[in-house]
Amino acid sequence: MWVNMLICDKIDVRDNQFILGQIVNKLTVPTYPFVIQFSCLIKLTGLPELDTVQTELKVVNSNAGIMGNTLLQVHRNYRENYMVPGVDQYFDFKVLVEQNENIYIECFVDGELKSRYPININLVEMAG
C-alpha cells in the first residue's frame, strides 16, 4: 500500500473531483500565537481488496508534541474492478502555532506511520 499526502491552503470538491488550492510547504504568520488553516488530501493506493484499514492524521511540532489530529477513519476499497484499489479523502485543519518551527502532518495506517509532510512556520518580516 502507498500513502501520498498533499497539503494545500484549501481543498474544494466539485462534481466528485478535488479542486486543490495552493500547495503549502511553508506558512508565514503575522504574530504569535496564531491559528493557521490548511487542508490535507490523503491518497491510499493498493488497499487490500476485501479488508479495511484505519487511518489517523496527526499534526505534530518539532518536539513530537501533538498539535491536532483527526478521529480514526475506517477505509475500504469502493473503486471499480478495473481501477487500482484505493481511496482519497481530505481533512481541514486549524492549528495554533506559537513559534518559528517545522511542523509535520503524519499519516498513520493501522497504527503505523506511513507518511510525513513538513510545513515550515515563520513570523513574517515587517517592512520598516
Kinemage of the C-alpha trace (Angstrom):
@kinemage 1
@onewidth
@group {chain A} dominant
@subgroup {mainchain}
@vectorlist {calphas} color= white
{ca met a 1} P 0.000 0.000 0.000
{ca trp a 2} L 1.175 3.546 -0.801
{ca val a 3} L 0.207 6.684 1.079
{ca asn a 4} L 0.562 10.094 -0.548
{ca met a 5} L -0.338 13.410 1.040
{ca leu a 6} L -0.689 16.916 -0.349
{ca ile a 7} L -1.124 19.920 1.906
{ca cys a 8} L -2.949 22.906 0.399
{ca asp a 9} L -4.289 26.198 1.621
{ca lys a 10} L -7.758 24.835 0.755
{ca ile a 11} L -9.456 21.923 -0.982
{ca asp a 12} L -12.898 22.073 -2.586
{ca val a 13} L -14.962 19.220 -4.000
{ca arg a 14} L -16.950 19.782 -7.195
{ca asp a 15} L -18.579 17.088 -9.323
{ca asn a 16} L -16.850 14.351 -7.284
{ca gln a 17} L -13.411 15.852 -8.019
{ca phe a 18} L -10.925 17.511 -5.682
{ca ile a 19} L -10.036 21.095 -6.560
{ca leu a 20} L -6.707 21.853 -4.895
{ca gly a 21} L -5.643 25.332 -3.839
{ca gln a 22} L -2.015 26.325 -3.489
{ca ile a 23} L 0.376 23.619 -2.303
{ca val a 24} L 1.804 24.533 1.110
{ca asn a 25} L 5.435 23.986 2.115
{ca lys a 26} L 5.743 26.982 4.421
{ca leu a 27} L 3.424 29.452 6.106
{ca thr a 28} L 4.175 32.914 7.415
{ca val a 29} L 2.189 34.347 10.293
{ca pro a 30} L 1.847 38.000 11.410
{ca thr a 31} L 2.191 37.313 15.152
{ca tyr a 32} L 2.378 34.604 17.790
{ca pro a 33} L 0.262 32.900 18.907
{ca phe a 34} L -1.627 32.494 15.623
{ca val a 35} L -4.134 29.967 14.228
{ca ile a 36} L -3.116 28.592 10.826
{ca gln a 37} L -5.510 26.819 8.473
{ca phe a 38} L -4.754 24.234 5.806
{ca ser a 39} L -6.237 21.153 4.139
{ca cys a 40} L -4.693 17.712 3.690
{ca leu a 41} L -5.510 15.292 0.874
{ca ile a 42} L -4.538 11.683 1.528
{ca lys a 43} L -4.450 9.141 -1.262
{ca leu a 44} L -4.260 5.480 -0.238
{ca thr a 45} L -3.375 3.247 -3.175
{ca gly a 46} L -3.209 -0.535 -3.238
{ca leu a 47} L -5.686 -1.109 -0.424
{ca pro a 48} L -6.400 -4.742 0.432
{ca glu a 49} L -9.406 -5.538 -1.766
{ca leu a 50} L -11.618 -7.138 0.900
{ca asp a 51} L -10.173 -5.733 4.131
{ca thr a 52} L -10.497 -2.401 5.862
{ca val a 53} L -7.738 -0.128 7.154
{ca gln a 54} L -7.838 2.563 9.834
{ca thr a 55} L -6.185 5.914 9.252
{ca glu a 56} L -5.418 8.829 11.528
{ca leu a 57} L -3.693 12.118 10.773
{ca lys a 58} L -1.684 13.932 13.436
{ca val a 59} L -0.139 17.395 13.345
{ca val a 60} L 2.999 17.406 15.487
{ca asn a 61} L 5.615 20.026 16.307
{ca ser a 62} L 9.371 19.534 16.085
{ca asn a 63} L 9.379 18.072 19.624
{ca ala a 64} L 6.756 15.446 18.615
{ca gly a 65} L 4.071 17.248 20.633
{ca ile a 66} L 0.603 16.702 19.175
{ca met a 67} L -0.957 19.957 17.941
{ca gly a 68} L -4.037 18.408 16.316
{ca asn a 69} L -5.402 15.165 14.937
{ca thr a 70} L -8.316 13.538 13.167
{ca leu a 71} L -10.554 10.838 14.513
{ca leu a 72} L -9.786 7.293 13.369
{ca gln a 73} L -11.233 6.734 9.895
{ca val a 74} L -12.092 3.305 8.510
{ca his a 75} L -11.463 2.855 4.778
{ca arg a 76} L -12.078 0.106 2.286
{ca asn a 77} L -11.903 -0.018 -1.460
{ca tyr a 78} L -15.020 1.081 -3.352
{ca arg a 79} L -13.375 1.510 -6.736
{ca glu a 80} L -14.341 -0.396 -9.868
{ca asn a 81} L -12.583 -3.712 -10.589
{ca tyr a 82} L -10.567 -2.196 -13.458
{ca met a 83} L -9.148 0.538 -11.164
{ca val a 84} L -6.240 0.331 -8.734
{ca pro a 85} L -7.806 -0.280 -5.295
{ca gly a 86} L -7.659 2.772 -3.061
{ca val a 87} L -9.385 5.747 -1.512
{ca asp a 88} L -8.935 9.532 -1.432
{ca gln a 89} L -10.042 11.738 1.448
{ca tyr a 90} L -9.371 15.252 2.636
{ca phe a 91} L -9.351 16.954 6.013
{ca asp a 92} L -9.363 20.615 7.074
{ca phe a 93} L -7.157 21.696 9.974
{ca lys a 94} L -6.925 24.719 12.272
{ca val a 95} L -3.803 24.644 14.428
{ca leu a 96} L -2.412 27.077 16.981
{ca val a 97} L 1.267 27.897 16.359
{ca glu a 98} L 3.392 29.747 18.877
{ca gln a 99} L 6.910 29.936 17.434
{ca asn a 100} L 9.089 29.603 14.337
{ca glu a 101} L 9.468 25.883 13.699
{ca asn a 102} L 8.761 22.990 11.386
{ca ile a 103} L 5.520 21.150 11.988
{ca tyr a 104} L 4.630 17.790 10.457
{ca ile a 105} L 1.448 16.144 9.246
{ca glu a 106} L 1.753 12.420 9.908
{ca cys a 107} L -0.472 9.735 8.406
{ca phe a 108} L -0.881 6.513 10.364
{ca val a 109} L -2.426 3.407 8.778
{ca asp a 110} L -3.426 0.673 11.202
{ca gly a 111} L -1.306 2.417 13.849
{ca glu a 112} L 1.878 2.521 11.720
{ca leu a 113} L 3.410 5.789 10.463
{ca lys a 114} L 3.206 5.647 6.658
{ca ser a 115} L 3.809 9.242 5.533
{ca arg a 116} L 5.098 12.531 6.949
{ca tyr a 117} L 4.800 16.021 5.421
{ca pro a 118} L 6.682 19.079 6.782
{ca ile a 119} L 5.459 22.674 6.888
{ca asn a 120} L 7.798 25.477 7.934
{ca ile a 121} L 6.225 28.165 10.159
{ca asn a 122} L 7.863 31.610 10.328
{ca leu a 123} L 6.973 35.080 11.514
{ca val a 124} L 6.555 37.459 8.562
{ca glu a 125} L 9.169 40.161 8.218
{ca met a 126} L 7.596 43.604 8.535
{ca ala a 127} L 8.955 46.324 6.251
{ca gly a 128} L 10.335 49.112 8.365
